[in-house]
Amino acid sequence: MHSIILIGYMGAGKTTVGRTLAMRLGRTFYDLDWYIETRYRKPIHQIFSERGEAGFREMEREMLHEAAAFEDVVLSCGGGTPCYFDNIDYMNSVGETIYLKCTPETLSQHLRMGKSIRPLIQGKTPEELEVYIRESLEARAPFYEKAKHIVEVPYLGNKERVAQLVEKIAEQISLELK
């Protein structure tokens, strides 16, 4: 059976939604960044500093091909994954791709409430963060919008909102999965 692959900008909720969607569908959940860290026994920021972005993107591509080949999985990808090489075309060929589309305002809210440290946005004021997100989204949109499904994501401030979004996604893709 096809993989379900979640893409979108950092803070879109790919991991949170992916984990819940996998449970809802009885599938295994993988986060591509965690998968890379486990396989290489190093955090992403260390891989970046040792190999540079180009080296990391090569590794990410290999791990994407490996993880997306698993059956009955929900896979969340890093925000940049679809934007390099032929990654988005590959993802579309092996699974149901879902772009979790957020406004810059929603992404900013999610990133501010998130617990993880994100070096790309550290030290930015709320205004600087929104400008950065807006510019990044503009550059990445042509890749993200190649997904088979685009789902508008509201502010996911609680478990009920996450559950509602997961139900919406499950309904939208259920026809393709049968």
Residue pairs with C-beta under 8 A, 6 or more apart in sequence:
1 71
1 72
1 177
2 94
2 95
2 96
2 176
2 177
3 68
3 69
3 70
3 71
3 73
3 74
3 75
3 94
3 95
3 96
4 21
4 25
4 27
4 73
4 74
4 75
4 95
4 96
4 98
4 173
5 68
5 74
5 75
5 76
5 77
5 91
5 94
5 95
5 96
5 97
5 98
6 14
6 17
6 18
6 21
6 74
6 75
6 76
6 77
6 97
6 98
6 100
7 14
7 77
7 81
7 82
7 88
7 91
7 97
7 98
7 99
7 100
7 144
7 147
8 14
8 79
8 99
8 100
8 101
8 102
8 144
8 153
9 79
9 102
9 107
9 133
9 136
9 137
9 140
9 144
10 78
10 79
10 107
10 111
10 118
10 120
10 121
11 102
11 107
11 108
11 110
11 111
11 114
12 79
12 100
12 101
12 102
12 107
12 110
12 153
13 100
13 102
13 110
13 153
13 156
13 162
13 165
14 31
14 76
14 77
14 100
15 31
15 76
16 156
16 162
17 76
17 100
17 153
17 156
17 162
17 165
17 166
17 169
18 29
18 31
18 74
18 75
18 76
19 29
19 74
20 162
20 163
20 166
21 27
21 29
21 74
21 166
21 169
21 170
22 28
22 29
22 73
22 74
23 29
24 166
24 167
24 170
25 74
25 170
26 72
27 72
27 73
27 74
28 70
28 72
28 73
28 74
29 73
29 74
29 75
29 76
30 67
30 70
30 73
30 74
30 75
30 76
31 75
31 76
32 60
32 63
32 64
32 67
32 75
32 76
32 77
32 78
32 81
33 44
33 78
35 63
35 66
35 67
36 44
36 47
36 59
36 60
36 63
37 43
37 44
39 63
40 47
40 59
42 50
44 56
44 78
45 119
47 55
47 56
47 59
48 56
51 59
57 80
57 84
57 85
60 78
60 81
60 84
61 84
61 85
61 87
64 77
64 81
64 87
64 90
64 91
65 90
67 73
67 75
68 75
68 90
68 91
68 94
68 95
69 94
75 95
77 91
79 140
80 140
81 87
82 88
82 91
82 140
82 143
82 144
82 146
82 147
83 139
83 140
83 143
88 97
88 143
88 146
88 147
89 146
91 97
91 147
92 146
92 147
92 148
96 148
96 149
96 173
96 176
96 177
97 146
97 147
97 148
97 149
98 147
98 148
98 149
98 150
98 151
98 169
98 173
99 144
99 145
99 147
99 149
99 150
99 151
100 151
100 153
101 144
101 150
101 151
101 152
101 153
102 110
102 152
102 153
104 130
104 133
104 134
104 137
105 130
106 153
106 154
106 155
107 133
107 137
108 126
108 129
108 130
108 133
109 155
109 157
110 155
110 156
111 118
111 121
111 129
111 133
112 126
112 129
113 157
120 132
121 129
121 132
124 132
148 176
149 169
149 172
149 173
151 165
151 168
151 169
151 172
153 165
154 161
154 165
155 161
156 162
156 165
